[in-house]
Amino acid sequence: MFTTRAPEVAAVASIKQRAGKWQARVHRGSVTRSKTFLLKVDAVRWAREQDIELDRLSGGLPATGSEGFNCPTLGALITRYKAEVTPTKKGAKQERYKLDGFLKHKLAIAKADDIKSTDIAAYRDERLQSLAGNTVKNELNLLSAVFKHAELEWGMRIKNPVKGLKRPPDGARSVRILDLKAVESLRAEALANKREDLSALIMLATQTGARLGELLSIQRSDIDLELGFIRLQTSKNGEPRVLPLTPACSGAVIGTLSAEASPWLFPRPADHYKYAFSRLTKKCGVAWATFHSLRHLAVTRMLESGLSVTETSAISGHKTVHMLKRYTHHSHSHLRNQLIKGLSQQT
């Protein structure tokens, strides 16, 4: 198991509550930094980030393979990774949430080079007690990325204890799928609340399979109503693609464009639409559904309509058949009808 060693040089941090606010103060030698926050968790986070920054400025953190290398804690690595690397990623918000979870674990106070694969295995088994296998696997992959970045980009002589460790299986996935009747109820409720933009957003997601973030990236200049498609300049996999528009989608887009003066088709932030969609699902009796549920429905409908796997992936943006399969949920009646149709053609 890992052991903790006191660092040779450390910043002194203090968190104090004053006048209903929290003051974080970090002191290192002749350098003192302080800042006030409304929430204690923000003050603690800032103090950690300043700690790691002072380490870097003093020459301790971006260590090389020198004999005098004072290895930082795993928490220090994670804090620096969150400050320097995470902001460059599309899923920065979700990744910060995961990294903050790591910082609360006891492994965060251990020296990074003291952590063994057995410690990570124990962490994995502990997390599996309350989380799905795929969630834990993603956590391990992120932790591995932190160690790998520290070695390759920051020049630290640290062995990656996550490398080669057995990942948990994804486990059985039970996905509930919205049907068209539920989708129409959602759109009707949105229109009843004078939210034409939300109704149009649901329409596009259901017929194109585009993700929420992708739809919110659409600008007026990306839309070609004459030819009937939208150019997605931003996608999760980093590659642009084209969304073909059905007549119903074109009508929804036209209505939205006429109602909004913004250069963006959907100008409000993602959290606004997520909250609004969540309220709709509760009113329509499908509170379990998320906006991403529309993507599952869209991909399934495309394949059931007769589009090939390559045609469907070109629209949805899935890069592998394996990932496309995870979003495909044929109904029992569809499979039965397809079986009957296939067998009847052989007789």
JOCORPE-V295297 format. One record per pair of residues at least 12 apart in sequence whose ideal C-beta (glycine too) atoms are under 6 Angstrom apart, sorted by the first residue. I is the first residue (numbers start at 1). J is the second residue. D is the distance in Angstrom with one decimal. If there is no record, write none. Layout:
i;j;d
I;J;D
I;J;D
//
This chain:
i;j;d
2;110;4.1
2;114;4.1
2;115;5.1
2;119;5.5
3;114;5.8
4;109;5.9
4;110;5.7
5;111;5.5
7;70;5.8
8;70;5.2
9;60;5.9
11;26;5.1
11;28;4.2
11;51;4.6
11;54;5.0
12;27;4.6
13;26;4.8
13;47;4.3
15;43;5.3
21;36;5.1
22;37;5.0
22;40;4.7
22;43;4.1
23;36;4.9
24;43;4.0
24;46;5.2
24;47;4.4
26;47;5.5
26;50;4.4
28;54;4.5
33;50;5.2
48;79;4.8
49;79;5.6
49;83;5.5
52;76;5.0
52;79;4.6
52;80;4.8
62;154;5.3
63;156;5.4
64;155;5.0
65;157;4.4
71;111;4.9
71;112;5.5
71;113;4.5
73;109;5.8
73;111;5.9
74;107;5.6
74;108;5.4
74;110;5.7
74;112;4.9
75;103;5.4
75;108;3.5
77;112;5.5
77;146;5.6
77;150;5.3
78;99;5.3
78;102;5.3
78;103;5.9
78;146;5.9
81;146;4.8
82;96;5.9
82;99;4.7
98;142;5.7
112;158;5.1
113;158;5.2
115;161;5.1
116;161;5.6
117;161;4.6
117;165;5.6
120;161;5.1
120;162;5.4
120;165;5.6
124;136;5.9
128;168;5.8
132;171;5.7
133;168;3.8
133;169;5.0
133;170;5.3
133;171;4.2
134;170;4.3
136;168;5.2
137;167;4.6
137;168;5.7
140;162;5.6
143;162;5.3
144;162;3.8
147;160;3.9
148;160;5.8
176;288;5.8
177;296;5.8
177;297;5.9
177;329;4.9
178;289;5.5
178;293;5.2
178;297;5.1
182;286;5.2
183;206;5.4
185;284;4.5
186;202;5.7
186;280;5.0
186;284;5.5
187;199;4.5
187;202;5.4
189;280;5.2
189;283;5.6
189;284;5.8
196;255;5.7
196;259;6.0
197;256;5.4
198;276;5.5
200;252;3.8
200;256;4.5
201;266;5.9
203;249;6.0
203;252;4.5
204;249;5.7
205;294;3.9
206;294;5.1
206;298;5.5
207;246;5.5
207;249;5.3
208;243;4.5
209;295;5.1
209;298;3.5
209;299;5.2
209;316;4.1
210;243;5.9
212;270;6.0
212;291;5.0
214;232;5.5
214;235;5.5
216;266;5.2
216;270;5.9
217;234;4.1
218;230;5.9
218;265;4.3
219;263;5.3
219;264;5.7
220;263;5.5
225;250;5.8
228;245;4.6
229;242;5.0
229;244;5.2
229;245;5.8
230;243;4.4
235;317;5.4
237;319;5.7
241;317;5.6
277;291;5.0
296;327;5.3
299;316;5.3
299;327;4.2
299;328;5.7
300;328;5.5
300;329;5.1
303;328;5.8
304;334;5.5
//
